[in-house]
Amino acid sequence: SLPLLQAAGKKNSLNLLELSEAELEEQFVRGDGPGGQATNKTNNCVVLKHIPSGIVVKCHQTRSVEKNRKIAREILQEKVDLFYKGEDSDVFKEKKASEKQKLEKKRRAKENLERKKLFKEMQQLDKE
């Protein structure tokens, strides 16, 4: 089974719980990872906490503070939706559907590989 909070990250969920700014605690910190001086001297990493649920999101995907704030809010909204709705959440359902498609694609690829293998063996037998 899929851990609930790891399902967040889908962008086309429309039926999410709304977040009020009063429930959020926002901080700007230095990001980590590659980037050298550009990363070490700027506080453009956003740490967003949803106070009622205690969920914390850290976003340092771009160099822009405004873009990081927007992305952090989107991710937090999805995680809060998952936290309260659980398996009834649209985010969870989308993630499940995409996993199912991935497994189906893998299964078809495996079948095709088996068919090719059998075909080559048949050709080898015909040559002999």
ABEGO torsion letter per residue (X at the ends): XBBAAAABGBAABABBBBBBAAABBBBBBBBBEBGEAAAAABBABBBBBBAAAGBBBBBAABABAAAAAAAAAAAAAAAAAAAAAEAABAAAAAAAAAAAAAAAAAAAAAAAAAAAAAAAAAAAAAAX
